[in-house]
């Protein structure tokens, strides 16, 4: 299976402090990779660097075979257009209705009418279980409902890659379980390549093909959840997987 993302000896630092220390990683098309690690270890920096929002000090990033570290801005925007992002805070626009939030990409990047965009948005909202809430405002929704709308918005541009940044943080156990199921369902339906940053071991064990532990700016361990649970001697991985039952 082809690599949809390849990182080669990636180094990123700020104010003289190195955050990512020579990370190399291949992500296969259709894979669900989960990135775990302690706060401040560089997980979110890694996502932003793959998106081209942060320039690495050293190394290369290939996305869809394109070396994005040298791409002009217009070409980089084309690559980003194939990547969807689900933010930790959901990051919905408060002044826009649910369907306008979901249709934001089409409103700004296509010539479709509002009616066409609302129809398209309604179809995706049905996929995430929010079909009856198209005309609601974000303030009328619960945290779990906002997360579902955020997933719908990320899927609206038909991305090939989906990034999830702490998708269950701040949610109660029942809602976390429903979002876990939603991520699995959407991955199966839309055949996306998913990269998820999370502290939630239950989520990681359920959605991952592989788990990568980033610690001190480097990948310490990588592999399927069960393999890491059985074979890893790393104390952080041991603590992480044992807490997952």
ABEGO torsion letter per residue (X at the ends): XBBABBBBGBBBBBGGBBABBGBBBBBBBGBBBBBBEBBGAGAAAAAAAAAGABBBABEBBBBGGBBAAABBAAAAAAAAAABBBBBAAGGBBAABBAAAAAAAAAAAABABBAAAAAAAAAAAAAAAGAAAAAABBAAABBAAAAAAAAAAAAAAAGBABBBBBGAABGBBAAAAAAAAAAAAAAAAAAGBBBBBBBABAAAAAAABABBBBBBGGBBABBEBAAAAAAABABAAAAAAAAAAX
